[in-house]
Amino acid sequence: MTSTHTPGPAPAQPVAGDRRRWFALAIVMTAAFMDLVDVTIVNIAIPSIRQDEGASFSQIQWITAGYALAFAAGLITGGRLGDIHGRKRVFLVGIGGFTVASALCGLAVCPEMLVASRILQGAMAALMVPQVLSIVHATFPAHERGKVFGLFGAIVGLGAVSGPLLGALLTEWNLFGLEWRPIFLINLPVGIAGLVLGSRFITESKAPRALKLDLVGVGLVTLGLLMLVYPLTRGRELDWPLWGYLSMAGSVVVLAVLVAYERRKTARDGSPLVELSLFKVKSFAAGIAVQTVFGVALGIFFLVWTLYMQEGLGWTPLRAGLTGVPFSIAVSVAAGVSVQKLVPRFGRKVLQAGALVMAAGVLLYIWESERYGLGITSWQMALPLVVMGVGMGLIVAPLTDAVLSQVPREHAGAASGLINTVQQMGNALGLGLVSVVFFGTMSDHLAPSRIGPEYADGFQNALGWVAGVMGVIFLLMFALPRRPAQHVEGAQEEERAEEKKPALV
């Protein structure tokens, strides 16, 4: 999911009659869509990239995990840079850099160049994406934001559905003999248009009291995650060396140093990367744990699922992409219903039901994979995918509101940025764990006749882990509020309205 950095107040009130704001909205929404699609479009092309570039298994993990790590590490800092230097300016730098990085990905001549370009792409997305909702806040008056956020939700749903399909089509069509490369090169005309039109139509805005940057905090977070994820991705092919275990143990020490540093930073200037006081709020601490673990589950599932269909079953990218359509549609429909109808009535139980439903879908998928073997069809996969999609939709839409519902008003921005950061971190960790839960079940050198059966076994083993993770998420959700509040901003507006009532009587 995309970051929803919550900005400080705009220096001037948005003007409802300014038509330029709708052009600005179209531009920032296109950028958000580009980022969403880029995350999902790559997964479907991974097997083609591996075959064409001769990438190792750890390199294909880093093509996705590198993006997630860079995105996570820079997300909060990207939001603060917009508050300090101007959201329009930082957005344009981000979309320009994202476009250049996409070109480098498309022109990569070796796996190492592709991994490096993907890391750059994630870093540029961390500059671009947090400005999207900040610009909306600064551009639209409060009474129009409900409509705008509705459009944003539709864009998120469209990105989830269209990303895998677009990736499949572009890979299958092999445009100009470029094979998988158009999945990145398609960003060039979109990015250039966004850069040109954004410079003309987006209105500049800053936060009057922006927090300072915490680059030391960013460095510690990045180092800690690298020390954990890198040994996981390389461990299997290096026969799990001692330095890998030492590095993973050392990552705990680095994260402990981060906590100590953030405490000092808070006392010194009140602008830490991580607002540690938030973790005293029970629902927030539990929600952060849910977001992280959920990110791990998604990181494992989507990469393993793609490899299973294309490498294990021998399906084309297009067939794999079309197989995922029922899942994407189920997520979008369930997400809409959960927020509008179910959560207001049943509260936390909806999220817990989502975790159990998704676990049931995963177990059904394991059963069908065992029953039908390598002869399984897309139609036979449809039922477990729809069940999983419904479960995921019941979780993803209301979870942020549930996590933020008891967070103090003054920390809403820091909290929302942190939620999206830890989900990306969890995603990167899940991608790293693929070496253990999927590739770890296979022999080092597979005979052609053994590829299908070994991939099927690895898929079932990995999904068993995902089902277990969903059980953990179900238990963690007991710490969430029984009745999550509406969106933080909506709750604040209601609170302000209540405060005004006595004066009107």
TIROMAR-220608 format. One record per residue (C-alpha): residue in three letters; x, y, z; residue number from 0. Coordinates in pm, 1 decimal. Example, Ala and Ser with C-alpha at 12.3 -4.5 7.8 and 13.67 -1.06 7.14 Angstrom:
% residues 2
{node ALA,{1230.0,-450.0,780.0},0}
{node SER,{1367.0,-106.0,714.0},1}
***
This chain:
% residues 505
{node MET,{0.0,0.0,0.0},0}
{node THR,{96.8,358.1,-54.6},1}
{node SER,{204.9,595.4,217.8},2}
{node THR,{-51.0,839.4,355.8},3}
{node HIS,{177.3,1096.6,514.3},4}
{node THR,{-38.7,1345.1,700.4},5}
{node PRO,{84.3,1700.0,651.6},6}
{node GLY,{89.7,1998.9,875.8},7}
{node PRO,{-158.7,2273.9,804.8},8}
{node ALA,{-121.0,2459.6,478.4},9}
{node PRO,{-4.2,2815.4,495.2},10}
{node ALA,{-311.9,2937.1,313.3},11}
{node GLN,{-668.0,2807.3,288.4},12}
{node PRO,{-742.8,2621.8,-38.1},13}
{node VAL,{-966.8,2809.8,-278.8},14}
{node ALA,{-1273.9,2611.9,-386.1},15}
{node GLY,{-1316.0,2801.1,-712.2},16}
{node ASP,{-966.2,2735.1,-845.1},17}
{node ARG,{-1004.4,2494.4,-1137.3},18}
{node ARG,{-632.1,2424.5,-1145.1},19}
{node ARG,{-671.3,2208.5,-835.4},20}
{node TRP,{-842.4,1935.3,-1039.7},21}
{node PHE,{-549.5,1926.0,-1282.9},22}
{node ALA,{-316.7,1906.8,-982.3},23}
{node LEU,{-526.7,1620.1,-843.1},24}
{node ALA,{-507.8,1428.2,-1171.8},25}
{node ILE,{-128.4,1469.9,-1177.0},26}
{node VAL,{-61.9,1352.4,-819.2},27}
{node MET,{-314.0,1067.2,-852.4},28}
{node THR,{-136.0,953.5,-1170.0},29}
{node ALA,{192.0,951.0,-978.1},30}
{node ALA,{33.3,747.3,-698.1},31}
{node PHE,{-110.1,507.3,-956.0},32}
{node MET,{232.4,476.6,-1121.9},33}
{node ASP,{389.8,377.9,-789.5},34}
{node LEU,{113.3,126.6,-707.4},35}
{node VAL,{133.0,-35.4,-1048.7},36}
{node ASP,{512.3,-46.3,-1037.2},37}
{node VAL,{504.6,-254.4,-719.9},38}
{node THR,{262.4,-513.1,-860.4},39}
{node ILE,{375.1,-506.8,-1223.6},40}
{node VAL,{724.9,-632.3,-1139.2},41}
{node ASN,{613.6,-950.8,-962.3},42}
{node ILE,{450.1,-1096.0,-1271.5},43}
{node ALA,{764.1,-1031.9,-1481.6},44}
{node ILE,{1012.9,-1175.2,-1227.6},45}
{node PRO,{1044.9,-1520.4,-1394.4},46}
{node SER,{1106.8,-1356.4,-1734.0},47}
{node ILE,{1369.7,-1126.5,-1580.1},48}
{node ARG,{1540.1,-1424.0,-1414.5},49}
{node GLN,{1557.1,-1620.9,-1738.6},50}
{node ASP,{1662.4,-1326.6,-1957.1},51}
{node GLU,{1923.4,-1181.2,-1720.5},52}
{node GLY,{2041.8,-1507.7,-1563.7},53}
{node ALA,{1966.1,-1361.9,-1219.4},54}
{node SER,{2019.2,-1574.0,-909.8},55}
{node PHE,{1733.5,-1640.0,-670.1},56}
{node SER,{1872.4,-1388.1,-419.9},57}
{node GLN,{1895.1,-1124.1,-694.5},58}
{node ILE,{1530.4,-1164.7,-793.0},59}
{node GLN,{1438.6,-1126.4,-425.6},60}
{node TRP,{1637.9,-802.3,-414.7},61}
{node ILE,{1465.9,-667.4,-726.2},62}
{node THR,{1150.9,-645.1,-512.6},63}
{node ALA,{1295.7,-622.9,-159.8},64}
{node GLY,{1542.4,-347.1,-256.1},65}
{node TYR,{1255.6,-126.3,-369.9},66}
{node ALA,{1055.9,-194.6,-52.1},67}
{node LEU,{1355.3,-125.8,175.1},68}
{node ALA,{1447.1,204.1,8.9},69}
{node PHE,{1082.3,310.1,4.6},70}
{node ALA,{1036.1,224.2,373.7},71}
{node ALA,{1359.0,390.1,487.6},72}
{node GLY,{1282.9,717.4,306.9},73}
{node LEU,{908.1,749.3,356.8},74}
{node ILE,{896.7,964.0,671.6},75}
{node THR,{1195.9,1172.8,561.4},76}
{node GLY,{1031.5,1228.2,221.9},77}
{node GLY,{722.8,1368.6,393.1},78}
{node ARG,{933.6,1600.6,610.0},79}
{node LEU,{1135.1,1725.8,311.9},80}
{node GLY,{805.6,1828.1,149.9},81}
{node ASP,{695.3,2009.5,465.0},82}
{node ILE,{1029.0,2194.3,487.4},83}
{node HIS,{1121.1,2269.6,125.6},84}
{node GLY,{778.6,2267.6,-41.0},85}
{node ARG,{560.1,1973.6,-138.3},86}
{node LYS,{545.0,2070.2,-505.5},87}
{node ARG,{924.2,2099.6,-529.5},88}
{node VAL,{990.4,1765.1,-359.2},89}
{node PHE,{712.5,1596.3,-559.1},90}
{node LEU,{869.9,1712.2,-885.6},91}
{node VAL,{1214.8,1593.0,-771.9},92}
{node GLY,{1059.4,1258.7,-677.1},93}
{node ILE,{866.3,1203.4,-999.1},94}
{node GLY,{1167.6,1314.1,-1205.7},95}
{node GLY,{1397.9,1077.9,-1017.6},96}
{node PHE,{1142.7,796.5,-1038.2},97}
{node THR,{1128.6,842.6,-1415.5},98}
{node VAL,{1510.1,835.5,-1449.3},99}
{node ALA,{1529.6,525.8,-1226.6},100}
{node SER,{1259.6,356.4,-1439.4},101}
{node ALA,{1468.2,423.5,-1751.4},102}
{node LEU,{1774.4,273.1,-1580.0},103}
{node CYS,{1568.7,-35.4,-1483.8},104}
{node GLY,{1449.0,-75.6,-1842.0},105}
{node LEU,{1802.4,-36.5,-1980.2},106}
{node ALA,{1972.4,-259.2,-1719.3},107}
{node VAL,{2244.5,-476.8,-1873.8},108}
{node CYS,{2294.0,-706.8,-1574.2},109}
{node PRO,{2107.0,-814.6,-1258.3},110}
{node GLU,{2326.7,-595.3,-1038.1},111}
{node MET,{2234.7,-283.0,-1236.8},112}
{node LEU,{1867.0,-373.6,-1217.0},113}
{node VAL,{1881.7,-419.6,-837.7},114}
{node ALA,{2064.1,-86.5,-793.4},115}
{node SER,{1812.4,90.9,-1019.7},116}
{node ARG,{1521.7,-57.4,-826.2},117}
{node ILE,{1670.5,69.0,-498.5},118}
{node LEU,{1699.9,416.5,-656.1},119}
{node GLN,{1340.3,386.5,-777.6},120}
{node GLY,{1220.7,305.2,-424.2},121}
{node ALA,{1411.2,602.5,-282.7},122}
{node MET,{1253.6,836.6,-539.0},123}
{node ALA,{907.7,693.9,-466.0},124}
{node ALA,{972.3,781.9,-99.9},125}
{node LEU,{1009.6,1146.5,-207.8},126}
{node MET,{712.3,1142.3,-444.9},127}
{node VAL,{440.7,943.0,-269.5},128}
{node PRO,{416.7,1123.5,69.4},129}
{node GLN,{347.6,1450.7,-112.4},130}
{node VAL,{32.1,1317.1,-279.1},131}
{node LEU,{-209.6,1352.6,12.7},132}
{node SER,{-16.5,1651.9,145.6},133}
{node ILE,{-84.7,1834.3,-181.6},134}
{node VAL,{-450.8,1727.2,-165.0},135}
{node HIS,{-479.6,1874.5,186.4},136}
{node ALA,{-316.3,2197.9,75.8},137}
{node THR,{-516.5,2226.5,-248.1},138}
{node PHE,{-872.0,2123.6,-157.0},139}
{node PRO,{-1102.6,2274.9,106.0},140}
{node ALA,{-1226.4,2037.3,379.4},141}
{node HIS,{-1576.6,1990.4,232.4},142}
{node GLU,{-1431.7,1853.7,-95.0},143}
{node ARG,{-1179.4,1613.4,55.4},144}
{node GLY,{-1430.5,1330.7,109.8},145}
{node LYS,{-1490.0,1314.4,-266.2},146}
{node VAL,{-1115.9,1333.9,-332.5},147}
{node PHE,{-1031.0,1054.5,-87.3},148}
{node GLY,{-1301.8,843.9,-252.1},149}
{node LEU,{-1127.1,894.4,-584.9},150}
{node PHE,{-798.6,802.5,-420.3},151}
{node GLY,{-950.0,475.5,-295.6},152}
{node ALA,{-1071.7,397.9,-647.2},153}
{node ILE,{-720.6,461.5,-783.5},154}
{node VAL,{-574.4,222.1,-524.9},155}
{node GLY,{-824.4,-45.1,-629.9},156}
{node LEU,{-756.9,13.3,-999.4},157}
{node GLY,{-381.8,-11.0,-939.2},158}
{node ALA,{-423.5,-343.1,-758.7},159}
{node VAL,{-629.0,-488.6,-1045.9},160}
{node SER,{-442.3,-344.5,-1342.2},161}
{node GLY,{-80.1,-388.3,-1226.2},162}
{node PRO,{-49.8,-767.2,-1270.2},163}
{node LEU,{-252.8,-760.2,-1593.0},164}
{node LEU,{-49.7,-477.8,-1743.2},165}
{node GLY,{273.2,-651.4,-1644.6},166}
{node ALA,{152.6,-975.5,-1803.2},167}
{node LEU,{48.7,-807.1,-2127.9},168}
{node LEU,{367.8,-603.7,-2166.1},169}
{node THR,{584.0,-909.8,-2096.7},170}
{node GLU,{378.0,-1134.7,-2324.7},171}
{node TRP,{369.8,-888.9,-2615.3},172}
{node ASN,{750.9,-854.3,-2615.6},173}
{node LEU,{725.2,-505.4,-2766.6},174}
{node PHE,{1010.3,-429.2,-3010.1},175}
{node GLY,{1185.5,-742.1,-2884.1},176}
{node LEU,{1241.3,-575.5,-2545.8},177}
{node GLU,{1084.0,-867.2,-2351.7},178}
{node TRP,{1020.6,-754.4,-1987.0},179}
{node ARG,{1176.2,-408.2,-2019.3},180}
{node PRO,{856.1,-218.1,-2119.8},181}
{node ILE,{716.2,-273.3,-1767.5},182}
{node PHE,{965.9,-6.4,-1657.9},183}
{node LEU,{990.3,200.4,-1975.9},184}
{node ILE,{613.5,264.7,-1973.1},185}
{node ASN,{678.6,500.4,-1679.9},186}
{node LEU,{882.1,737.3,-1899.1},187}
{node PRO,{602.9,916.5,-2089.3},188}
{node VAL,{382.4,919.1,-1777.5},189}
{node GLY,{662.6,1059.5,-1561.3},190}
{node ILE,{765.7,1325.4,-1813.7},191}
{node ALA,{403.6,1439.2,-1851.3},192}
{node GLY,{366.0,1451.5,-1472.0},193}
{node LEU,{684.2,1657.6,-1442.8},194}
{node VAL,{579.7,1911.8,-1707.7},195}
{node LEU,{215.5,1945.7,-1599.7},196}
{node GLY,{297.7,1933.0,-1228.2},197}
{node SER,{534.3,2228.8,-1257.3},198}
{node ARG,{249.7,2426.6,-1413.4},199}
{node PHE,{-62.5,2326.9,-1221.6},200}
{node ILE,{42.7,2221.4,-869.0},201}
{node THR,{37.2,2501.7,-612.1},202}
{node GLU,{335.8,2516.6,-378.4},203}
{node SER,{275.3,2466.2,-3.9},204}
{node LYS,{484.6,2411.3,308.2},205}
{node ALA,{416.6,2331.3,673.1},206}
{node PRO,{458.2,2639.3,896.7},207}
{node ARG,{617.5,2429.1,1172.9},208}
{node ALA,{785.8,2139.4,997.4},209}
{node LEU,{989.6,1886.9,1197.3},210}
{node LYS,{1363.8,1864.5,1137.7},211}
{node LEU,{1523.9,1579.9,946.1},212}
{node ASP,{1659.8,1280.2,1135.7},213}
{node LEU,{1917.0,1138.8,895.1},214}
{node VAL,{2095.6,944.6,1170.0},215}
{node GLY,{1765.7,770.2,1246.5},216}
{node VAL,{1720.5,686.5,876.8},217}
{node GLY,{2075.1,546.9,865.4},218}
{node LEU,{2019.5,326.5,1171.4},219}
{node VAL,{1686.4,193.3,1042.5},220}
{node THR,{1839.4,112.6,702.5},221}
{node LEU,{2146.8,-53.3,854.6},222}
{node GLY,{1938.5,-262.0,1094.9},223}
{node LEU,{1709.9,-385.4,817.6},224}
{node LEU,{1998.3,-461.8,581.0},225}
{node MET,{2175.8,-660.7,852.0},226}
{node LEU,{1858.1,-868.8,892.1},227}
{node VAL,{1734.4,-905.6,532.7},228}
{node TYR,{2064.5,-946.6,343.7},229}
{node PRO,{2175.1,-1266.3,526.0},230}
{node LEU,{1825.9,-1410.4,479.6},231}
{node THR,{1835.1,-1361.4,101.9},232}
{node ARG,{2195.3,-1480.7,56.2},233}
{node GLY,{2207.5,-1745.1,330.1},234}
{node ARG,{2083.3,-2043.2,131.8},235}
{node GLU,{2314.7,-2002.2,-167.1},236}
{node LEU,{2615.2,-1936.2,63.7},237}
{node ASP,{2531.2,-2237.7,283.3},238}
{node TRP,{2433.2,-2021.6,581.2},239}
{node PRO,{2774.9,-1884.4,688.2},240}
{node LEU,{2852.1,-1776.0,1046.2},241}
{node TRP,{2867.8,-1405.8,950.1},242}
{node GLY,{2503.2,-1425.2,844.1},243}
{node TYR,{2388.8,-1531.5,1190.1},244}
{node LEU,{2612.1,-1267.8,1351.1},245}
{node SER,{2467.5,-1002.1,1120.2},246}
{node MET,{2108.8,-1096.6,1205.4},247}
{node ALA,{2189.5,-1090.0,1577.4},248}
{node GLY,{2365.6,-756.4,1529.5},249}
{node SER,{2055.0,-607.4,1368.1},250}
{node VAL,{1879.7,-632.2,1707.2},251}
{node VAL,{2165.7,-432.9,1864.3},252}
{node VAL,{2141.2,-165.8,1592.3},253}
{node LEU,{1766.1,-131.1,1643.3},254}
{node ALA,{1824.1,-99.4,2019.8},255}
{node VAL,{2072.3,181.5,1947.7},256}
{node LEU,{1804.7,341.9,1728.0},257}
{node VAL,{1557.9,345.0,2018.6},258}
{node ALA,{1815.6,503.1,2251.2},259}
{node TYR,{1908.2,763.9,1988.9},260}
{node GLU,{1544.3,849.3,1917.4},261}
{node ARG,{1485.3,912.4,2289.4},262}
{node ARG,{1776.5,1158.4,2294.6},263}
{node LYS,{1658.5,1319.2,1970.8},264}
{node THR,{1310.8,1367.7,2117.8},265}
{node ALA,{1451.2,1535.1,2427.6},266}
{node ARG,{1690.6,1752.7,2225.8},267}
{node ASP,{1474.3,1901.4,1950.2},268}
{node GLY,{1140.8,1714.8,1946.9},269}
{node SER,{1178.8,1586.9,1589.6},270}
{node PRO,{1268.0,1214.5,1600.4},271}
{node LEU,{1222.0,985.2,1301.9},272}
{node VAL,{1012.0,754.3,1522.5},273}
{node GLU,{779.1,907.8,1782.7},274}
{node LEU,{840.1,652.9,2061.2},275}
{node SER,{560.3,787.9,2282.8},276}
{node LEU,{312.4,643.6,2031.0},277}
{node PHE,{400.6,292.8,2144.7},278}
{node LYS,{252.1,368.3,2485.4},279}
{node VAL,{-85.8,364.2,2307.8},280}
{node LYS,{-188.6,-2.2,2323.5},281}
{node SER,{-394.1,-0.4,2003.3},282}
{node PHE,{-116.0,170.9,1807.7},283}
{node ALA,{155.8,-68.1,1929.1},284}
{node ALA,{-62.7,-367.7,1841.7},285}
{node GLY,{-159.0,-213.3,1507.8},286}
{node ILE,{205.2,-155.1,1414.6},287}
{node ALA,{273.2,-521.1,1494.1},288}
{node VAL,{-23.2,-623.5,1275.9},289}
{node GLN,{94.9,-403.8,986.2},290}
{node THR,{449.1,-543.0,1007.2},291}
{node VAL,{343.1,-908.4,1024.3},292}
{node PHE,{81.6,-855.9,751.8},293}
{node GLY,{355.4,-706.6,532.3},294}
{node VAL,{564.6,-1020.8,593.4},295}
{node ALA,{274.7,-1242.7,480.7},296}
{node LEU,{216.3,-1041.3,162.8},297}
{node GLY,{588.4,-1029.9,82.4},298}
{node ILE,{610.2,-1408.5,100.3},299}
{node PHE,{286.7,-1483.5,-83.2},300}
{node PHE,{308.4,-1264.0,-392.7},301}
{node LEU,{662.9,-1359.5,-496.0},302}
{node VAL,{614.1,-1730.6,-424.8},303}
{node TRP,{276.5,-1732.3,-603.2},304}
{node THR,{428.4,-1583.7,-920.6},305}
{node LEU,{720.3,-1829.3,-922.7},306}
{node TYR,{485.4,-2123.2,-860.3},307}
{node MET,{260.1,-2039.6,-1154.8},308}
{node GLN,{527.0,-1948.1,-1410.0},309}
{node GLU,{832.3,-2151.9,-1310.4},310}
{node GLY,{659.6,-2447.6,-1143.0},311}
{node LEU,{348.7,-2489.6,-1357.6},312}
{node GLY,{505.6,-2343.2,-1673.0},313}
{node TRP,{229.4,-2089.0,-1731.9},314}
{node THR,{275.7,-1779.3,-1946.6},315}
{node PRO,{284.8,-1436.0,-1778.3},316}
{node LEU,{-55.1,-1356.5,-1930.9},317}
{node ARG,{-218.8,-1668.1,-1789.8},318}
{node ALA,{-65.1,-1599.1,-1447.5},319}
{node GLY,{-183.7,-1236.6,-1462.7},320}
{node LEU,{-539.4,-1331.3,-1558.4},321}
{node THR,{-548.5,-1593.4,-1282.1},322}
{node GLY,{-496.1,-1316.2,-1028.3},323}
{node VAL,{-790.7,-1102.4,-1147.3},324}
{node PRO,{-1052.3,-1267.3,-916.7},325}
{node PHE,{-823.4,-1202.3,-619.2},326}
{node SER,{-780.6,-831.9,-703.6},327}
{node ILE,{-1153.5,-779.9,-762.2},328}
{node ALA,{-1240.9,-957.2,-434.8},329}
{node VAL,{-997.3,-733.5,-242.7},330}
{node SER,{-1146.8,-415.2,-392.3},331}
{node VAL,{-1510.5,-516.3,-333.1},332}
{node ALA,{-1452.9,-643.2,22.5},333}
{node ALA,{-1251.3,-331.4,111.4},334}
{node GLY,{-1538.9,-104.9,7.9},335}
{node VAL,{-1802.5,-308.2,190.3},336}
{node SER,{-1594.7,-339.3,508.0},337}
{node VAL,{-1545.4,35.6,550.3},338}
{node GLN,{-1894.2,148.3,448.6},339}
{node LYS,{-2116.2,-125.8,595.2},340}
{node LEU,{-1942.8,-372.0,825.2},341}
{node VAL,{-1692.2,-186.9,1044.7},342}
{node PRO,{-1941.9,79.3,1163.9},343}
{node ARG,{-2165.1,-205.2,1286.7},344}
{node PHE,{-1924.8,-478.9,1399.9},345}
{node GLY,{-1597.9,-292.8,1466.2},346}
{node ARG,{-1284.8,-498.0,1535.1},347}
{node LYS,{-1459.1,-828.0,1462.3},348}
{node VAL,{-1452.5,-743.3,1089.5},349}
{node LEU,{-1072.3,-727.3,1086.2},350}
{node GLN,{-1043.9,-1049.1,1285.4},351}
{node ALA,{-1289.6,-1219.3,1052.0},352}
{node GLY,{-1071.6,-1099.2,763.1},353}
{node ALA,{-763.7,-1266.5,913.8},354}
{node LEU,{-952.1,-1596.3,960.1},355}
{node VAL,{-1109.9,-1581.2,612.8},356}
{node MET,{-772.2,-1512.3,450.8},357}
{node ALA,{-616.9,-1801.7,646.9},358}
{node ALA,{-903.2,-2027.0,530.2},359}
{node GLY,{-838.6,-1924.0,169.0},360}
{node VAL,{-467.3,-2001.5,206.9},361}
{node LEU,{-542.3,-2347.3,353.2},362}
{node LEU,{-790.7,-2414.0,71.8},363}
{node TYR,{-521.5,-2317.1,-180.2},364}
{node ILE,{-276.2,-2561.7,-19.5},365}
{node TRP,{-536.7,-2838.9,-35.1},366}
{node GLU,{-615.9,-2773.6,-401.2},367}
{node SER,{-247.0,-2757.9,-494.4},368}
{node GLU,{-192.8,-3098.3,-333.3},369}
{node ARG,{-508.5,-3249.9,-480.6},370}
{node TYR,{-469.2,-3135.7,-842.2},371}
{node GLY,{-89.1,-3129.9,-855.8},372}
{node LEU,{72.8,-2986.6,-1166.8},373}
{node GLY,{-254.5,-3022.8,-1357.1},374}
{node ILE,{-428.8,-2751.1,-1155.2},375}
{node THR,{-614.5,-2492.0,-1363.6},376}
{node SER,{-685.0,-2121.9,-1325.3},377}
{node TRP,{-1053.0,-2199.1,-1260.6},378}
{node GLN,{-964.5,-2432.3,-976.2},379}
{node MET,{-752.2,-2157.0,-820.9},380}
{node ALA,{-1035.7,-1902.7,-843.4},381}
{node LEU,{-1220.8,-2012.3,-526.8},382}
{node PRO,{-925.1,-1995.4,-283.4},383}
{node LEU,{-810.1,-1668.6,-442.8},384}
{node VAL,{-1154.3,-1509.6,-399.9},385}
{node VAL,{-1169.4,-1626.5,-37.1},386}
{node MET,{-819.9,-1486.0,25.2},387}
{node GLY,{-911.3,-1161.2,-151.1},388}
{node VAL,{-1223.8,-1115.5,60.9},389}
{node GLY,{-1019.2,-1172.6,378.0},390}
{node MET,{-751.8,-926.8,269.7},391}
{node GLY,{-1010.5,-664.3,174.1},392}
{node LEU,{-1171.4,-688.2,518.9},393}
{node ILE,{-831.9,-605.5,672.1},394}
{node VAL,{-654.6,-352.1,450.6},395}
{node ALA,{-918.7,-80.3,428.1},396}
{node PRO,{-1020.5,-36.5,796.8},397}
{node LEU,{-686.7,-129.5,957.1},398}
{node THR,{-526.0,216.4,941.1},399}
{node ASP,{-829.3,381.5,1099.6},400}
{node ALA,{-831.1,119.7,1376.2},401}
{node VAL,{-462.1,174.9,1449.7},402}
{node LEU,{-495.1,555.3,1453.1},403}
{node SER,{-821.9,575.4,1646.7},404}
{node GLN,{-660.8,627.8,1991.6},405}
{node VAL,{-353.8,822.5,1875.5},406}
{node PRO,{-334.6,1181.0,2010.7},407}
{node ARG,{-429.8,1442.6,1754.4},408}
{node GLU,{-88.7,1609.4,1748.0},409}
{node HIS,{83.8,1282.6,1652.9},410}
{node ALA,{-154.5,1173.8,1372.4},411}
{node GLY,{94.6,1263.0,1097.8},412}
{node ALA,{387.1,1079.7,1258.2},413}
{node ALA,{165.9,777.2,1327.3},414}
{node SER,{27.4,745.1,974.0},415}
{node GLY,{375.9,776.0,824.1},416}
{node LEU,{506.2,508.7,1059.7},417}
{node ILE,{221.0,269.0,975.9},418}
{node ASN,{308.8,270.8,606.3},419}
{node THR,{680.8,251.2,679.9},420}
{node VAL,{653.6,-65.6,890.5},421}
{node GLN,{428.9,-232.7,633.3},422}
{node GLN,{698.2,-179.9,369.6},423}
{node MET,{961.9,-305.7,614.6},424}
{node GLY,{752.2,-615.4,679.0},425}
{node ASN,{718.6,-664.7,304.3},426}
{node ALA,{1097.4,-650.8,259.9},427}
{node LEU,{1143.1,-899.0,546.3},428}
{node GLY,{885.7,-1132.3,391.1},429}
{node LEU,{1069.3,-1119.3,57.1},430}
{node GLY,{1390.1,-1207.8,241.8},431}
{node LEU,{1220.1,-1503.2,411.9},432}
{node VAL,{1130.4,-1651.2,71.3},433}
{node SER,{1482.3,-1802.5,73.6},434}
{node VAL,{1389.4,-1995.5,386.4},435}
{node VAL,{1024.0,-2093.0,340.6},436}
{node PHE,{1026.6,-2151.6,-38.1},437}
{node PHE,{1374.2,-2202.5,-183.8},438}
{node GLY,{1487.8,-2367.3,139.4},439}
{node THR,{1270.7,-2672.7,61.7},440}
{node MET,{1436.0,-2733.9,-277.8},441}
{node SER,{1751.4,-2908.3,-390.1},442}
{node ASP,{2035.1,-2686.2,-511.4},443}
{node HIS,{2043.8,-2829.5,-864.8},444}
{node LEU,{1704.2,-2934.3,-994.7},445}
{node ALA,{1665.0,-3168.2,-1288.9},446}
{node PRO,{1405.8,-3037.5,-1539.2},447}
{node SER,{1164.3,-3314.7,-1440.4},448}
{node ARG,{1184.4,-3210.3,-1074.3},449}
{node ILE,{1123.3,-2834.6,-1116.0},450}
{node GLY,{741.5,-2861.8,-1116.5},451}
{node PRO,{706.2,-3095.4,-815.2},452}
{node GLU,{970.2,-2909.3,-609.6},453}
{node TYR,{810.9,-2569.9,-679.8},454}
{node ALA,{468.9,-2709.4,-586.2},455}
{node ASP,{608.2,-2844.6,-257.5},456}
{node GLY,{781.2,-2513.3,-188.3},457}
{node PHE,{459.4,-2324.8,-262.8},458}
{node GLN,{260.0,-2538.4,-20.7},459}
{node ASN,{525.5,-2497.4,249.7},460}
{node ALA,{536.0,-2118.5,204.2},461}
{node LEU,{154.9,-2094.6,218.1},462}
{node GLY,{159.4,-2295.6,541.2},463}
{node TRP,{377.4,-2018.6,687.5},464}
{node VAL,{139.1,-1752.3,554.4},465}
{node ALA,{-156.6,-1928.6,719.6},466}
{node GLY,{35.5,-1934.9,1048.7},467}
{node VAL,{111.4,-1563.4,1016.6},468}
{node MET,{-258.5,-1489.2,965.2},469}
{node GLY,{-330.3,-1673.7,1292.4},470}
{node VAL,{-77.8,-1449.6,1470.6},471}
{node ILE,{-244.6,-1142.8,1318.1},472}
{node PHE,{-585.5,-1262.2,1445.4},473}
{node LEU,{-449.5,-1278.7,1800.8},474}
{node LEU,{-273.0,-940.1,1778.8},475}
{node MET,{-599.9,-779.7,1670.2},476}
{node PHE,{-750.5,-836.5,2016.0},477}
{node ALA,{-545.6,-534.2,2126.2},478}
{node LEU,{-715.9,-308.4,1870.3},479}
{node PRO,{-1012.5,-93.4,1981.2},480}
{node ARG,{-1349.1,-271.1,1970.4},481}
{node ARG,{-1496.3,17.9,1773.2},482}
{node PRO,{-1236.2,188.7,1551.9},483}
{node ALA,{-1303.2,558.9,1506.8},484}
{node GLN,{-1367.4,704.9,1166.7},485}
{node HIS,{-1072.3,851.7,978.3},486}
{node VAL,{-854.2,1064.7,1207.4},487}
{node GLU,{-937.5,1386.0,1028.1},488}
{node GLY,{-1309.4,1310.7,1036.2},489}
{node ALA,{-1291.4,1235.5,1408.0},490}
{node GLN,{-1110.1,1561.9,1468.4},491}
{node GLU,{-1372.6,1758.5,1276.6},492}
{node GLU,{-1650.9,1592.8,1478.1},493}
{node GLU,{-1465.1,1676.0,1799.7},494}
{node ARG,{-1429.7,2040.0,1696.6},495}
{node ALA,{-1800.1,2051.1,1607.0},496}
{node GLU,{-1890.3,1916.6,1952.6},497}
{node GLU,{-1671.7,2181.3,2115.2},498}
{node LYS,{-1859.6,2453.4,1929.4},499}
{node LYS,{-2209.8,2334.2,2025.4},500}
{node PRO,{-2233.2,2495.1,2371.6},501}
{node ALA,{-2144.9,2831.7,2219.8},502}
{node LEU,{-2433.1,2799.3,1975.2},503}
{node VAL,{-2696.6,2714.0,2237.8},504}
***
